[in-house]
Every structure is written in structure tokens, then in C-alpha cells.
Amino acid sequence: MVLLAVRSGVAGRTPAANPRCRVAVPVVGHSLAPAKAHAWLSSLKNWLIANDASVMVTLFLVIGVVLIGKGIDAL
């Protein structure tokens, strides 16, 4: 999860990936192999539902660390 935040530009000063690319990957995957993409996306959805609290804690922790880091850097 932290890696996703870093790669998407939430953490640090890395440039954010093109938003169209983040949307296009599942759409193209679903167009090329709908059954496989549906199985993968539904398993991802079930995992996210089962681990909702852990995902949210990790996300907020990363955002908090980034904000504290930017605050310290601004001093």
C-alpha cells in the first residue's frame, strides 16, 4: 500500500502518474480478457472489503507521515 502511495505521487515529490493510465489499465484488461479481469477485480474487491480497516489505517498513516514531513521540511 505504501508503494502505491509513493508511486502515485501521494508521498514525496515524485510526479503523479497520468490519471488516464490508472483508469485505462483495468478498462483495457477488461476489454482483452473479460473473464480473467472480472475474476481478478472481484477478488481484489473482496480483499479490500475484508481488510478495510487495515487499508484505511495504512492510507491515513502514509498521508500523516507525508504531511508531517512536508511541515518539517518547510521549517
N, CA, C and O atoms as a GROMACS GRO file, in nm:
protein
  300
    1MET      N    1   0.082  -0.118   0.000
    1MET     CA    2   0.000   0.000   0.000
    1MET      C    3   0.086   0.125   0.000
    1MET      O    4   0.057   0.221  -0.071
    2VAL      N    5   0.192   0.123   0.079
    2VAL     CA    6   0.282   0.238   0.083
    2VAL      C    7   0.345   0.258  -0.054
    2VAL      O    8   0.360   0.372  -0.099
    3LEU      N    9   0.381   0.149  -0.120
    3LEU     CA   10   0.441   0.159  -0.252
    3LEU      C   11   0.344   0.224  -0.350
    3LEU      O   12   0.385   0.304  -0.434
    4LEU      N   13   0.216   0.191  -0.339
    4LEU     CA   14   0.118   0.254  -0.427
    4LEU      C   15   0.109   0.404  -0.401
    4LEU      O   16   0.097   0.482  -0.495
    5ALA      N   17   0.116   0.444  -0.275
    5ALA     CA   18   0.110   0.586  -0.244
    5ALA      C   19   0.233   0.659  -0.298
    5ALA      O   20   0.222   0.771  -0.348
    6VAL      N   21   0.348   0.596  -0.287
    6VAL     CA   22   0.471   0.658  -0.336
    6VAL      C   23   0.466   0.666  -0.488
    6VAL      O   24   0.502   0.770  -0.545
    7ARG      N   25   0.424   0.560  -0.553
    7ARG     CA   26   0.421   0.558  -0.700
    7ARG      C   27   0.318   0.655  -0.756
    7ARG      O   28   0.337   0.708  -0.865
    8SER      N   29   0.208   0.678  -0.682
    8SER     CA   30   0.104   0.766  -0.735
    8SER      C   31   0.132   0.912  -0.705
    8SER      O   32   0.057   0.999  -0.748
    9GLY      N   33   0.238   0.941  -0.632
    9GLY     CA   34   0.273   1.080  -0.607
    9GLY      C   35   0.216   1.134  -0.477
    9GLY      O   36   0.232   1.253  -0.449
   10VAL      N   37   0.150   1.050  -0.397
   10VAL     CA   38   0.096   1.097  -0.269
   10VAL      C   39   0.210   1.126  -0.173
   10VAL      O   40   0.207   1.225  -0.101
   11ALA      N   41   0.309   1.040  -0.173
   11ALA     CA   42   0.422   1.057  -0.082
   11ALA      C   43   0.541   1.113  -0.158
   11ALA      O   44   0.566   1.076  -0.272
   12GLY      N   45   0.613   1.199  -0.094
   12GLY     CA   46   0.734   1.252  -0.153
   12GLY      C   47   0.708   1.350  -0.265
   12GLY      O   48   0.600   1.407  -0.277
   13ARG      N   49   0.809   1.369  -0.346
   13ARG     CA   50   0.798   1.466  -0.454
   13ARG      C   51   0.796   1.400  -0.591
   13ARG      O   52   0.826   1.465  -0.691
   14THR      N   53   0.759   1.272  -0.596
   14THR     CA   54   0.753   1.206  -0.726
   14THR      C   55   0.632   1.257  -0.802
   14THR      O   56   0.526   1.278  -0.743
   15PRO      N   57   0.646   1.278  -0.931
   15PRO     CA   58   0.531   1.326  -1.008
   15PRO      C   59   0.423   1.219  -1.015
   15PRO      O   60   0.452   1.100  -1.024
   16ALA      N   61   0.300   1.264  -1.012
   16ALA     CA   62   0.188   1.170  -1.017
   16ALA      C   63   0.179   1.108  -1.156
   16ALA      O   64   0.207   1.172  -1.257
   17ALA      N   65   0.139   0.982  -1.158
   17ALA     CA   66   0.121   0.914  -1.287
   17ALA      C   67   0.001   0.975  -1.358
   17ALA      O   68  -0.086   1.036  -1.296
   18ASN      N   69  -0.002   0.957  -1.487
   18ASN     CA   70  -0.112   1.008  -1.566
   18ASN      C   71  -0.242   0.943  -1.520
   18ASN      O   72  -0.252   0.820  -1.519
   19PRO      N   73  -0.344   1.022  -1.480
   19PRO     CA   74  -0.469   0.963  -1.432
   19PRO      C   75  -0.538   0.875  -1.536
   19PRO      O   76  -0.606   0.779  -1.501
   20ARG      N   77  -0.521   0.907  -1.663
   20ARG     CA   78  -0.583   0.825  -1.768
   20ARG      C   79  -0.526   0.685  -1.768
   20ARG      O   80  -0.596   0.588  -1.797
   21CYS      N   81  -0.397   0.674  -1.736
   21CYS     CA   82  -0.332   0.544  -1.733
   21CYS      C   83  -0.390   0.458  -1.621
   21CYS      O   84  -0.410   0.338  -1.639
   22ARG      N   85  -0.417   0.520  -1.506
   22ARG     CA   86  -0.472   0.444  -1.394
   22ARG      C   87  -0.611   0.392  -1.424
   22ARG      O   88  -0.651   0.289  -1.371
   23VAL      N   89  -0.685   0.462  -1.507
   23VAL     CA   90  -0.819   0.418  -1.546
   23VAL      C   91  -0.811   0.322  -1.664
   23VAL      O   92  -0.888   0.226  -1.671
   24ALA      N   93  -0.719   0.346  -1.755
   24ALA     CA   94  -0.711   0.267  -1.878
   24ALA      C   95  -0.669   0.124  -1.854
   24ALA      O   96  -0.713   0.034  -1.926
   25VAL      N   97  -0.584   0.100  -1.755
   25VAL     CA   98  -0.534  -0.036  -1.734
   25VAL      C   99  -0.647  -0.134  -1.704
   25VAL      O  100  -0.654  -0.238  -1.770
   26PRO      N  101  -0.737  -0.107  -1.608
   26PRO     CA  102  -0.847  -0.202  -1.587
   26PRO      C  103  -0.944  -0.210  -1.706
   26PRO      O  104  -0.997  -0.316  -1.735
   27VAL      N  105  -0.966  -0.097  -1.773
   27VAL     CA  106  -1.059  -0.097  -1.887
   27VAL      C  107  -1.004  -0.181  -2.002
   27VAL      O  108  -1.075  -0.263  -2.059
   28VAL      N  109  -0.877  -0.160  -2.034
   28VAL     CA  110  -0.815  -0.239  -2.141
   28VAL      C  111  -0.808  -0.386  -2.102
   28VAL      O  112  -0.834  -0.475  -2.183
   29GLY      N  113  -0.772  -0.412  -1.977
   29GLY     CA  114  -0.768  -0.551  -1.930
   29GLY      C  115  -0.903  -0.618  -1.940
   29GLY      O  116  -0.913  -0.735  -1.977
   30HIS      N  117  -1.008  -0.544  -1.907
   30HIS     CA  118  -1.143  -0.599  -1.916
   30HIS      C  119  -1.184  -0.620  -2.061
   30HIS      O  120  -1.258  -0.714  -2.091
   31SER      N  121  -1.137  -0.535  -2.150
   31SER     CA  122  -1.170  -0.550  -2.292
   31SER      C  123  -1.099  -0.671  -2.354
   31SER      O  124  -1.158  -0.742  -2.436
   32LEU      N  125  -0.974  -0.695  -2.314
   32LEU     CA  126  -0.898  -0.804  -2.372
   32LEU      C  127  -0.934  -0.940  -2.315
   32LEU      O  128  -0.943  -1.039  -2.388
   33ALA      N  129  -0.956  -0.946  -2.183
   33ALA     CA  130  -0.987  -1.073  -2.118
   33ALA      C  131  -1.092  -1.050  -2.010
   33ALA      O  132  -1.058  -1.042  -1.892
   34PRO      N  133  -1.219  -1.038  -2.049
   34PRO     CA  134  -1.322  -1.001  -1.951
   34PRO      C  135  -1.338  -1.100  -1.835
   34PRO      O  136  -1.356  -1.058  -1.721
   35ALA      N  137  -1.331  -1.228  -1.862
   35ALA     CA  138  -1.350  -1.327  -1.755
   35ALA      C  139  -1.236  -1.321  -1.655
   35ALA      O  140  -1.259  -1.322  -1.534
   36LYS      N  141  -1.113  -1.313  -1.705
   36LYS     CA  142  -0.996  -1.308  -1.617
   36LYS      C  143  -0.995  -1.177  -1.538
   36LYS      O  144  -0.966  -1.177  -1.418
   37ALA      N  145  -1.026  -1.065  -1.605
   37ALA     CA  146  -1.027  -0.936  -1.537
   37ALA      C  147  -1.137  -0.932  -1.431
   37ALA      O  148  -1.116  -0.878  -1.322
   38HIS      N  149  -1.253  -0.988  -1.463
   38HIS     CA  150  -1.363  -0.988  -1.365
   38HIS      C  151  -1.325  -1.071  -1.243
   38HIS      O  152  -1.352  -1.030  -1.130
   39ALA      N  153  -1.263  -1.183  -1.264
   39ALA     CA  154  -1.221  -1.268  -1.151
   39ALA      C  155  -1.119  -1.195  -1.065
   39ALA      O  156  -1.127  -1.197  -0.942
   40TRP      N  157  -1.022  -1.130  -1.130
   40TRP     CA  158  -0.918  -1.058  -1.055
   40TRP      C  159  -0.977  -0.938  -0.981
   40TRP      O  160  -0.946  -0.916  -0.864
   41LEU      N  161  -1.063  -0.861  -1.048
   41LEU     CA  162  -1.122  -0.743  -0.985
   41LEU      C  163  -1.216  -0.781  -0.871
   41LEU      O  164  -1.220  -0.713  -0.769
   42SER      N  165  -1.292  -0.888  -0.888
   42SER     CA  166  -1.381  -0.928  -0.779
   42SER      C  167  -1.302  -0.983  -0.660
   42SER      O  168  -1.341  -0.962  -0.546
   43SER      N  169  -1.191  -1.052  -0.685
   43SER     CA  170  -1.109  -1.098  -0.573
   43SER      C  171  -1.043  -0.979  -0.503
   43SER      O  172  -1.029  -0.979  -0.381
   44LEU      N  173  -1.001  -0.878  -0.581
   44LEU     CA  174  -0.946  -0.756  -0.521
   44LEU      C  175  -1.051  -0.684  -0.438
   44LEU      O  176  -1.022  -0.637  -0.328
   45LYS      N  177  -1.173  -0.676  -0.489
   45LYS     CA  178  -1.282  -0.612  -0.416
   45LYS      C  179  -1.309  -0.685  -0.285
   45LYS      O  180  -1.326  -0.622  -0.180
   46ASN      N  181  -1.314  -0.817  -0.290
   46ASN     CA  182  -1.339  -0.895  -0.168
   46ASN      C  183  -1.227  -0.876  -0.067
   46ASN      O  184  -1.252  -0.867   0.053
   47TRP      N  185  -1.102  -0.870  -0.114
   47TRP     CA  186  -0.989  -0.847  -0.024
   47TRP      C  187  -0.999  -0.710   0.040
   47TRP      O  188  -0.976  -0.695   0.160
   48LEU      N  189  -1.032  -0.608  -0.041
   48LEU     CA  190  -1.046  -0.473   0.014
   48LEU      C  191  -1.159  -0.464   0.116
   48LEU      O  192  -1.145  -0.396   0.217
   49ILE      N  193  -1.269  -0.532   0.090
   49ILE     CA  194  -1.380  -0.533   0.187
   49ILE      C  195  -1.336  -0.601   0.317
   49ILE      O  196  -1.366  -0.552   0.426
   50ALA      N  197  -1.266  -0.713   0.306
   50ALA     CA  198  -1.223  -0.788   0.424
   50ALA      C  199  -1.116  -0.712   0.504
   50ALA      O  200  -1.109  -0.727   0.626
   51ASN      N  201  -1.033  -0.632   0.438
   51ASN     CA  202  -0.922  -0.564   0.503
   51ASN      C  203  -0.940  -0.412   0.504
   51ASN      O  204  -0.842  -0.337   0.500
   52ASP      N  205  -1.064  -0.368   0.510
   52ASP     CA  206  -1.096  -0.226   0.502
   52ASP      C  207  -1.024  -0.144   0.610
   52ASP      O  208  -0.966  -0.040   0.579
   53ALA      N  209  -1.028  -0.190   0.732
   53ALA     CA  210  -0.967  -0.114   0.842
   53ALA      C  211  -0.816  -0.102   0.825
   53ALA      O  212  -0.758   0.005   0.846
   54SER      N  213  -0.752  -0.211   0.787
   54SER     CA  214  -0.606  -0.208   0.769
   54SER      C  215  -0.566  -0.117   0.654
   54SER      O  216  -0.468  -0.044   0.663
   55VAL      N  217  -0.643  -0.121   0.547
   55VAL     CA  218  -0.613  -0.035   0.432
   55VAL      C  219  -0.628   0.112   0.471
   55VAL      O  220  -0.543   0.194   0.436
   56MET      N  221  -0.735   0.146   0.542
   56MET     CA  222  -0.758   0.285   0.580
   56MET      C  223  -0.652   0.334   0.680
   56MET      O  224  -0.606   0.447   0.669
   57VAL      N  225  -0.614   0.250   0.776
   57VAL     CA  226  -0.510   0.289   0.872
   57VAL      C  227  -0.379   0.315   0.799
   57VAL      O  228  -0.310   0.413   0.826
   58THR      N  229  -0.344   0.227   0.707
   58THR     CA  230  -0.220   0.244   0.631
   58THR      C  231  -0.225   0.370   0.546
   58THR      O  232  -0.128   0.446   0.542
   59LEU      N  233  -0.336   0.393   0.481
   59LEU     CA  234  -0.350   0.512   0.398
   59LEU      C  235  -0.338   0.639   0.480
   59LEU      O  236  -0.264   0.730   0.443
   60PHE      N  237  -0.409   0.646   0.592
   60PHE     CA  238  -0.402   0.766   0.676
   60PHE      C  239  -0.265   0.782   0.740
   60PHE      O  240  -0.219   0.895   0.759
   61LEU      N  241  -0.200   0.672   0.774
   61LEU     CA  242  -0.065   0.679   0.828
   61LEU      C  243   0.032   0.738   0.726
   61LEU      O  244   0.114   0.823   0.760
   62VAL      N  245   0.023   0.692   0.603
   62VAL     CA  246   0.111   0.744   0.497
   62VAL      C  247   0.084   0.892   0.474
   62VAL      O  248   0.177   0.971   0.463
   63ILE      N  249  -0.043   0.929   0.465
   63ILE     CA  250  -0.076   1.071   0.444
   63ILE      C  251  -0.027   1.155   0.562
   63ILE      O  252   0.026   1.264   0.541
   64GLY      N  253  -0.043   1.106   0.684
   64GLY     CA  254   0.005   1.179   0.801
   64GLY      C  255   0.156   1.196   0.802
   64GLY      O  256   0.206   1.304   0.833
   65VAL      N  257   0.228   1.091   0.767
   65VAL     CA  258   0.374   1.100   0.763
   65VAL      C  259   0.418   1.199   0.656
   65VAL      O  260   0.512   1.276   0.677
   66VAL      N  261   0.352   1.197   0.542
   66VAL     CA  262   0.386   1.291   0.435
   66VAL      C  263   0.360   1.434   0.480
   66VAL      O  264   0.444   1.522   0.456
   67LEU      N  265   0.247   1.459   0.543
   67LEU     CA  266   0.216   1.594   0.590
   67LEU      C  267   0.315   1.640   0.697
   67LEU      O  268   0.358   1.756   0.695
   68ILE      N  269   0.351   1.553   0.789
   68ILE     CA  270   0.449   1.589   0.892
   68ILE      C  271   0.585   1.616   0.827
   68ILE      O  272   0.654   1.712   0.864
   69GLY      N  273   0.623   1.534   0.731
   69GLY     CA  274   0.749   1.554   0.660
   69GLY      C  275   0.752   1.685   0.585
   69GLY      O  276   0.854   1.755   0.587
   70LYS      N  277   0.643   1.719   0.520
   70LYS     CA  278   0.637   1.848   0.448
   70LYS      C  279   0.640   1.965   0.545
   70LYS      O  280   0.699   2.070   0.516
   71GLY      N  281   0.576   1.948   0.662
   71GLY     CA  282   0.580   2.054   0.763
   71GLY      C  283   0.720   2.075   0.818
   71GLY      O  284   0.764   2.189   0.835
   72ILE      N  285   0.789   1.967   0.846
   72ILE     CA  286   0.926   1.978   0.897
   72ILE      C  287   1.017   2.037   0.789
   72ILE      O  288   1.104   2.118   0.819
   73ASP      N  289   0.996   1.996   0.665
   73ASP     CA  290   1.077   2.047   0.555
   73ASP      C  291   1.056   2.199   0.536
   73ASP      O  292   1.148   2.270   0.496
   74ALA      N  293   0.937   2.246   0.564
   74ALA     CA  294   0.908   2.389   0.546
   74ALA      C  295   0.969   2.476   0.656
   74ALA      O  296   0.979   2.598   0.640
   75LEU      N  297   1.011   2.414   0.766
   75LEU     CA  298   1.068   2.493   0.876
   75LEU      C  299   1.200   2.548   0.841
   75LEU      O  300   1.262   2.617   0.922
   0.00000   0.00000   0.00000
